[in-house]
């Protein structure tokens, strides 16, 4: 079967023509090759070459005057282009002649092989399709490797960039035939012609795409057929990968839940499982909580979070939990202020990197030590993230160390971690002379009246004033701030009630 012709520019872009070079004449835009004619050397009569690619099989010196004669005869007979053996440059006079006549002159180290490729694309398109489908099936039949490996193998087999696109058209995976194991090629240019096939069940949840060859119908048909074959393998490997990812996510989530419930000291078996997972439970931990809407698939989106964490240079373990992720950074020493600032900046950058693809609310906890400290910092981070959801002015990002005392405790009153937080906040008052906790509670109950507080406690007004001043100094709070007064009042009531 003979196709309608080959675009010369598309032929030059074909992988089998990678060694063919333009030696002279105009850029071959719009020229169509309908057949291939091969002659032995420059002395041969080209014969009927209308709409043909005239190929000279034997190389000859570029200074040979017979080359000028051949080019003139080719133009007169209606040849589309001339393909010479060898890629040596043309003599300047010959190059000027080709340009004046408007005849593209090409060169190839193996002109016969290039001519055979063009002939096959013109006259044997079914064999071109069968050959590419066969190679694709062989690649897809390899049972090992994930989706990224398969995309890289397809790029190598098709000798073209291949992309895995999500429903929005963003590149999920990609490979370049020049370096399949290297970074993904640039995304397809807007408006570029792509051959695509959906690989999702029902409503397509992704597409496999390759750039459409321009002006080479046989290659286009071959790639369409190969895409259909590859889509089934992509679908299967994605399903297998999803099962593996979900299993690993369940294991991580279950392990973290056990650690948070166990507290200090951890059972030896649980500590060993954490070690096998690569988690260090000793040292100081700084927790991070990233909340997302319940509609987000946190298992599938974990890769986005990991990429953001890596880009932000945040050394953190990331675990799926509920509608979001728990993450934490472990320091082998108590971090100084500069390290904590660097950690907070990296956490903020992580959220910034995620904001275009995921609506998030992020909270950062304080630094705590040991397995019990891990539970504590993650609890604080979770509370801060819930508060961040209502704080658009802060970019839905809240750091416990930088949060107002009142705002933090008001948020914690709605959580299971409120009592531990209240005890932690008031702990500096315990054991000090003067019963500072009772005095502070009475003072707040009396709406900050020293006289009324003194009457309730049965002490002198100056004694109450001295104690309240010590409370201010020990806790580092501003009792003139309504939020902080309310927060302390709630904390005092909670601690005394549970005592």
C-alpha positions as CSV (number, residue, x, y, z in Angstrom):
1,X,0.0,0.0,0.0
2,X,1.3,3.4,-0.9
3,X,0.5,6.4,1.3
4,X,-0.3,9.9,0.0
5,X,3.3,11.1,0.5
6,X,5.8,12.2,3.1
7,X,6.4,15.7,4.3
8,X,10.1,16.3,3.8
9,X,10.4,18.3,7.0
10,X,8.7,15.4,8.9
11,X,11.0,12.9,7.3
12,X,14.0,14.9,8.5
13,X,12.5,14.8,12.0
14,X,12.1,11.0,11.9
15,X,14.4,9.1,14.3
16,X,15.8,6.9,11.4
17,X,16.8,10.1,9.6
18,X,18.7,11.6,12.6
19,X,22.0,11.4,10.7
20,X,20.6,13.2,7.6
21,X,21.8,16.8,7.3
22,X,20.8,19.7,5.1
23,X,23.8,20.7,2.9
24,X,22.2,23.4,0.8
25,X,19.1,24.8,-0.7
26,X,16.0,26.2,1.0
27,X,14.4,24.9,4.2
28,X,12.1,22.0,3.1
29,X,8.9,23.3,4.5
30,X,5.8,22.1,2.7
31,X,7.7,19.8,0.2
32,X,6.1,16.4,-0.2
33,X,7.9,13.2,-1.3
34,X,5.7,10.7,-3.2
35,X,8.4,8.2,-4.1
36,X,12.1,7.5,-3.8
37,X,14.4,7.1,-6.9
38,X,18.0,5.8,-6.4
39,X,20.8,6.2,-8.8
40,X,24.3,4.7,-8.6
41,X,26.4,7.9,-8.9
42,X,26.6,11.4,-10.3
43,X,27.0,10.2,-13.8
44,X,23.7,8.3,-13.9
45,X,20.6,9.6,-15.7
46,X,18.0,10.4,-13.0
47,X,15.1,9.6,-15.3
48,X,11.5,10.2,-14.1
49,X,11.9,11.9,-10.7
50,X,8.8,14.1,-10.4
51,X,7.8,14.5,-6.8
52,X,10.6,12.1,-5.9
53,X,13.5,12.1,-3.4
54,X,16.5,11.5,-5.7
55,X,19.2,9.5,-3.9
56,X,22.8,9.1,-5.0
57,X,24.1,5.9,-3.6
58,X,27.9,6.3,-4.1
59,X,29.8,9.2,-2.6
60,X,31.7,11.5,-4.9
61,X,34.0,14.6,-4.4
62,X,31.9,17.7,-3.8
63,X,34.0,19.6,-6.3
64,X,32.9,17.2,-9.2
65,X,31.2,19.3,-11.9
66,X,28.9,16.4,-12.5
67,X,27.1,17.2,-9.2
68,X,26.1,20.6,-10.6
69,X,24.7,18.9,-13.7
70,X,22.8,16.4,-11.6
71,X,21.2,19.1,-9.6
72,X,20.1,21.0,-12.7
73,X,18.6,17.9,-14.2
74,X,16.8,17.0,-11.0
75,X,15.2,20.4,-10.8
76,X,14.2,20.2,-14.4
77,X,12.6,16.8,-13.9
78,X,10.6,18.0,-10.8
79,X,12.5,16.3,-8.0
80,X,11.6,17.3,-4.5
81,X,15.1,17.0,-3.0
82,X,18.5,15.3,-3.6
83,X,20.0,13.0,-1.0
84,X,23.8,12.6,-1.4
85,X,26.0,9.9,0.1
86,X,28.2,11.4,2.8
87,X,27.7,14.5,4.9
88,X,30.6,16.6,3.7
89,X,29.6,20.2,2.9
90,X,28.9,21.4,-0.6
91,X,31.3,23.5,-2.6
92,X,30.2,27.2,-2.1
93,X,29.4,27.5,-5.8
94,X,27.2,24.3,-5.6
95,X,25.5,25.6,-2.5
96,X,24.6,28.9,-4.2
97,X,23.3,27.0,-7.2
98,X,21.0,24.8,-5.0
99,X,19.7,27.9,-3.2
100,X,19.1,29.7,-6.5
101,X,17.2,26.8,-8.0
102,X,15.2,26.2,-4.7
103,X,16.3,22.5,-4.5
104,X,17.0,21.1,-1.0
105,X,20.2,19.1,-1.0
106,X,20.7,16.6,1.8
107,X,23.6,14.4,3.0
108,X,23.8,11.2,5.0
109,X,26.6,8.9,6.0
110,X,24.5,6.0,4.7
111,X,22.3,7.4,2.0
112,X,20.9,4.0,1.0
113,X,19.7,3.2,4.5
114,X,17.9,6.6,4.6
115,X,16.4,6.0,1.2
116,X,15.1,2.5,2.4
117,X,13.5,4.1,5.4
118,X,11.7,6.6,3.2
119,X,10.6,3.8,0.9
120,X,9.3,1.7,3.7
121,X,7.3,4.6,5.2
122,X,5.8,5.3,1.7
123,X,5.1,1.8,0.5
124,X,4.9,-0.5,3.6
125,X,3.0,1.4,6.3
126,X,1.4,-1.8,7.6
127,X,4.8,-3.2,8.3
128,X,5.8,0.0,10.1
129,X,2.7,-0.3,12.3
130,X,3.3,-4.0,13.0
131,X,7.0,-3.5,13.8
132,X,6.3,-0.7,16.3
133,X,3.4,-2.5,17.9
134,X,5.5,-5.6,18.3
135,X,8.4,-3.7,20.0
136,X,5.9,-2.0,22.3
137,X,4.2,-5.2,23.3
138,X,7.6,-6.7,24.1
139,X,8.5,-3.7,26.3
140,X,5.1,-3.8,28.1
141,X,5.4,-7.5,28.7
142,X,8.4,-7.0,31.0
143,X,6.9,-7.7,34.4
144,X,9.3,-5.5,36.5
145,X,9.4,-1.8,37.1
146,X,6.8,0.8,37.8
147,X,5.0,3.4,35.7
148,X,8.0,5.7,35.4
149,X,10.1,2.8,34.2
150,X,7.5,1.9,31.6
151,X,7.3,5.5,30.3
152,X,11.1,5.5,30.0
153,X,11.1,2.2,28.1
154,X,8.4,3.5,25.8
155,X,10.4,6.7,25.1
156,X,13.4,4.6,24.3
157,X,11.4,2.3,22.0
158,X,9.4,5.0,20.2
159,X,12.5,7.3,20.2
160,X,10.3,10.2,21.1
161,X,9.5,12.1,24.3
162,X,6.6,10.4,26.1
163,X,4.4,12.0,28.8
164,X,2.0,10.8,31.4
165,X,-0.6,13.5,31.9
166,X,-3.2,14.0,34.6
167,X,-6.8,15.1,33.7
168,X,-5.7,18.8,33.9
169,X,-2.9,18.2,31.4
170,X,0.0,18.5,33.9
171,X,2.9,16.1,33.5
172,X,2.9,13.3,36.0
173,X,5.8,11.4,34.5
174,X,7.8,11.8,31.4
175,X,11.0,10.5,29.6
176,X,13.2,11.6,26.8
177,X,14.7,9.0,24.5
178,X,18.1,10.7,24.7
179,X,18.2,10.0,28.5
180,X,15.3,7.9,29.7
181,X,16.6,7.7,33.2
182,X,17.2,11.5,33.4
183,X,14.8,14.3,34.2
184,X,11.5,14.5,32.4
185,X,11.4,16.4,29.2
186,X,9.8,19.8,29.1
187,X,5.9,19.7,29.0
188,X,4.4,19.6,25.5
189,X,4.2,23.1,24.1
190,X,0.8,24.7,24.2
191,X,-1.0,24.0,20.9
192,X,1.4,21.3,19.9
193,X,-0.1,18.3,18.1
194,X,-0.2,15.3,20.5
195,X,-1.3,11.7,20.1
196,X,-3.1,10.7,23.3
197,X,-4.9,7.8,24.7
198,X,-6.8,7.7,28.0
199,X,-5.9,4.9,30.4
200,X,-8.4,5.4,33.2
201,X,-11.5,3.4,33.7
202,X,-14.8,5.2,32.9
203,X,-14.0,8.9,33.1
204,X,-10.4,9.3,32.1
205,X,-8.1,10.0,35.0
206,X,-5.0,10.4,32.9
207,X,-3.6,10.2,29.4
208,X,-0.5,8.8,27.7
209,X,0.8,11.3,25.2
210,X,3.5,11.5,22.5
211,X,4.2,14.3,19.9
212,X,2.5,13.6,16.6
213,X,4.9,13.1,13.7
214,X,4.2,15.8,11.1
215,X,3.8,14.7,7.6
216,X,4.6,11.0,8.2
217,X,1.3,9.1,8.1
218,X,2.7,5.7,8.6
219,X,4.6,6.7,11.7
220,X,1.4,8.4,13.0
221,X,-0.6,5.3,12.5
222,X,2.1,3.2,14.2
223,X,2.2,5.4,17.2
224,X,-1.6,5.4,17.5
225,X,-1.6,1.6,17.6
226,X,1.3,1.5,20.0
227,X,-0.4,3.9,22.3
228,X,-3.4,1.7,22.5
229,X,-1.2,-1.3,23.5
230,X,0.8,0.7,26.0
231,X,-2.3,2.2,27.7
232,X,-3.4,-1.2,29.0
233,X,0.0,-1.8,30.6
234,X,0.0,1.7,32.1
235,X,-3.4,1.1,33.6
236,X,-2.3,-2.3,35.0
237,X,0.9,-0.9,36.5
238,X,-0.9,2.1,38.0
239,X,-3.3,-0.3,39.7
240,X,-0.4,-2.4,41.1
241,X,1.4,0.8,42.1
242,X,-1.7,2.1,43.8
243,X,-2.1,-1.2,45.8
244,X,1.5,-1.0,47.0
245,X,1.2,2.7,47.9
246,X,-2.1,2.1,49.8
247,X,-0.5,-0.8,51.7
248,X,2.5,1.2,52.7
249,X,0.3,4.1,53.7
250,X,-1.8,1.9,56.0
251,X,1.4,0.5,57.6
252,X,2.8,4.0,58.2
253,X,-0.5,5.3,59.6
254,X,-0.9,2.3,61.9
255,X,2.7,2.5,63.2
256,X,2.4,6.2,64.0
257,X,-0.9,5.7,65.7
258,X,0.6,3.0,67.9
259,X,3.6,5.2,68.8
260,X,1.4,8.2,69.7
261,X,-0.8,6.0,71.9
262,X,2.1,4.2,73.6
263,X,4.0,7.2,75.0
264,X,7.3,6.8,76.8
265,X,8.9,4.4,77.2
266,X,8.0,2.6,74.0
267,X,7.8,-1.2,73.9
268,X,10.9,-2.8,72.4
269,X,9.0,-4.3,69.5
270,X,7.4,-1.0,68.6
271,X,10.7,0.8,68.8
272,X,12.2,-1.9,66.4
273,X,9.4,-1.4,63.9
274,X,10.0,2.4,64.0
275,X,13.7,1.7,63.4
276,X,12.9,-0.5,60.4
277,X,10.7,2.2,59.0
278,X,13.7,4.6,59.2
279,X,12.1,6.7,62.0
280,X,14.3,8.1,64.8
281,X,12.3,8.4,68.0
282,X,15.2,9.7,70.1
283,X,16.2,13.3,70.0
284,X,14.0,16.4,69.7
285,X,11.0,16.5,67.3
286,X,9.3,19.4,65.6
287,X,5.8,18.5,64.3
288,X,4.1,19.7,61.2
289,X,0.4,19.1,60.3
290,X,-1.0,19.7,56.8
291,X,-4.8,19.6,56.6
292,X,-6.6,19.3,53.2
293,X,-10.3,19.0,52.3
294,X,-11.8,15.6,52.7
295,X,-12.2,15.3,48.9
296,X,-8.4,15.1,48.4
297,X,-6.9,11.6,48.0
298,X,-4.1,11.9,50.6
299,X,-2.5,8.7,49.5
300,X,-2.2,9.7,45.8
301,X,-1.2,13.3,46.8
302,X,1.6,12.2,49.1
303,X,4.1,12.3,46.2
304,X,3.3,16.0,45.7
305,X,3.9,16.6,49.4
306,X,7.2,14.7,49.3
307,X,8.4,16.8,46.3
308,X,7.4,20.0,48.1
309,X,9.2,18.9,51.3
310,X,12.3,18.0,49.3
311,X,12.3,21.2,47.3
312,X,11.9,23.3,50.5
313,X,14.8,21.3,52.1
314,X,12.7,20.2,55.0
315,X,14.1,17.0,56.4
316,X,10.8,15.4,57.5
317,X,9.0,12.1,57.8
318,X,5.6,12.3,56.1
319,X,2.7,10.1,57.2
320,X,-0.9,10.0,55.9
321,X,-3.4,10.6,58.7
322,X,-7.0,11.6,58.3
323,X,-7.6,14.4,55.8
324,X,-4.0,15.3,55.6
325,X,-0.5,14.5,56.6
326,X,1.5,14.4,59.9
327,X,5.2,15.2,59.4
328,X,8.0,15.8,61.8
329,X,11.7,16.7,61.8
330,X,14.0,15.1,64.3
331,X,17.1,16.8,65.7
332,X,19.9,14.8,67.4
333,X,20.5,17.8,69.7
334,X,18.3,20.5,71.2
335,X,17.9,23.0,68.3
336,X,19.0,26.6,68.8
337,X,16.9,29.5,67.7
338,X,18.6,29.7,64.3
339,X,17.7,26.1,63.5
340,X,14.1,26.5,64.6
341,X,13.8,29.6,62.4
342,X,15.2,27.6,59.4
343,X,12.8,24.8,60.1
344,X,9.8,27.2,60.3
345,X,10.9,28.9,57.0
346,X,11.1,25.5,55.3
347,X,7.7,24.5,56.6
348,X,6.2,27.7,55.3
349,X,7.9,27.2,51.9
350,X,6.5,23.6,51.8
351,X,2.9,25.0,52.1
352,X,3.7,27.7,49.5
353,X,4.8,25.0,47.0
354,X,1.6,23.0,47.6
355,X,-0.8,25.9,47.4
356,X,-1.3,25.9,43.6
357,X,-2.3,22.2,43.6
358,X,-3.7,21.6,47.1
359,X,-5.7,23.9,49.4
360,X,-3.9,23.4,52.7
361,X,-4.0,24.6,56.3
362,X,-0.7,24.1,58.0
363,X,0.4,24.1,61.7
364,X,3.8,23.8,63.3
365,X,4.3,22.5,66.8
366,X,7.0,23.3,69.3
367,X,10.1,21.1,69.8
368,X,9.7,18.2,72.3
369,X,11.9,15.3,73.1
370,X,11.4,11.5,72.8
371,X,8.5,9.4,71.7
372,X,6.2,11.3,74.1
373,X,7.5,14.5,72.7
374,X,6.6,13.4,69.2
375,X,3.0,12.9,70.3
376,X,3.0,16.3,72.0
377,X,4.4,18.3,69.1
378,X,2.1,16.6,66.5
379,X,-0.8,17.4,68.8
380,X,0.2,21.0,68.9
381,X,0.7,21.1,65.2
382,X,-2.7,19.6,64.6
383,X,-4.4,22.2,66.8
384,X,-2.5,25.0,65.1
385,X,-3.6,23.6,61.7
386,X,-7.2,23.7,62.7
387,X,-6.8,27.2,63.9
388,X,-5.0,28.1,60.6
389,X,-8.0,27.0,58.6
390,X,-9.8,30.2,59.8
391,X,-6.8,32.5,59.4
392,X,-6.6,33.6,55.8
393,X,-4.6,36.7,56.8
394,X,-1.7,34.4,57.9
395,X,-1.9,32.4,54.7
396,X,-3.6,29.5,56.6
397,X,-0.3,28.9,58.4
398,X,0.1,29.0,62.2
399,X,3.3,28.4,64.2
400,X,2.6,27.6,67.9
401,X,5.7,29.5,69.1
402,X,4.5,32.6,67.3
403,X,0.8,32.3,68.1
404,X,-0.8,34.6,70.6
405,X,-1.4,32.7,73.9
406,X,-5.1,33.5,73.9
407,X,-5.7,32.4,70.4
408,X,-3.8,29.1,70.9
409,X,-5.6,28.1,74.1
410,X,-9.0,29.2,72.7
411,X,-8.3,26.8,69.8
412,X,-7.2,24.1,72.1
413,X,-10.3,24.2,74.3
414,X,-12.0,22.4,71.4
415,X,-9.4,19.6,71.3
416,X,-8.4,16.6,73.3
417,X,-5.0,18.2,73.9
418,X,-6.3,21.2,75.8
419,X,-5.7,19.9,79.3
420,X,-2.0,18.9,78.6
421,X,-1.4,22.2,77.0
422,X,-3.0,24.1,79.9
423,X,-0.9,22.1,82.4
424,X,2.2,22.8,80.4
425,X,1.5,26.5,80.3
426,X,0.9,26.8,84.0
427,X,3.6,24.3,85.1
428,X,6.1,27.1,86.0
429,X,3.7,28.2,88.8
430,X,3.7,24.8,90.5
431,X,5.7,24.5,93.6
432,X,6.4,28.2,94.1
433,X,5.7,29.9,97.4
434,X,2.5,31.8,97.7
435,X,0.2,29.4,95.9
436,X,0.4,31.4,92.7
437,X,-2.0,29.2,90.7
438,X,-4.8,29.7,93.2
439,X,-4.0,33.4,93.5
440,X,-4.1,33.8,89.7
441,X,-7.4,32.0,89.4
442,X,-9.0,34.1,92.1
443,X,-7.6,37.3,90.5
444,X,-9.1,36.4,87.1
445,X,-12.4,35.4,88.8
446,X,-12.5,38.8,90.4
447,X,-12.0,40.5,87.0
448,X,-8.5,41.6,87.9
449,X,-9.5,43.4,91.1
450,X,-6.7,43.2,93.7
451,X,-9.0,44.2,96.6
452,X,-11.6,41.6,95.8
453,X,-9.0,39.0,95.3
454,X,-7.4,39.8,98.7
455,X,-10.8,39.5,100.4
456,X,-11.5,36.1,98.8
457,X,-8.0,34.8,99.8
458,X,-7.9,36.4,103.2
459,X,-4.6,38.1,102.5
460,X,-3.4,41.7,102.2
461,X,-3.9,43.6,98.9
462,X,-0.2,44.2,98.6
463,X,0.4,40.4,98.9
464,X,-1.9,39.8,96.0
465,X,-0.2,42.5,93.9
466,X,3.2,40.9,94.7
467,X,2.0,37.4,93.7
468,X,0.4,38.7,90.5
469,X,3.6,40.5,89.5
470,X,5.5,37.2,90.1
471,X,3.0,35.4,87.8
472,X,3.6,37.9,85.1
473,X,7.3,37.4,85.4
474,X,7.3,33.6,85.6
475,X,4.8,33.1,82.8
476,X,6.0,36.0,80.7
477,X,2.4,37.1,80.0
478,X,0.6,40.4,79.6
479,X,-2.4,40.4,81.9
480,X,-3.6,43.6,80.3
481,X,-4.3,41.7,77.1
482,X,-7.9,40.4,77.1
483,X,-7.0,37.3,75.0
484,X,-4.2,36.3,77.3
485,X,-6.4,36.9,80.4
486,X,-9.1,34.7,78.9
487,X,-6.7,32.0,77.9
488,X,-5.1,31.9,81.4
489,X,-8.5,31.9,83.0
490,X,-9.6,28.9,80.9
491,X,-6.3,27.1,81.7
492,X,-6.6,27.8,85.4
493,X,-10.1,26.5,85.6
494,X,-9.3,23.4,83.6
495,X,-6.2,22.5,85.7
496,X,-7.9,23.1,89.0
497,X,-11.0,21.2,87.9
498,X,-9.0,18.1,86.9
499,X,-7.0,18.4,90.1
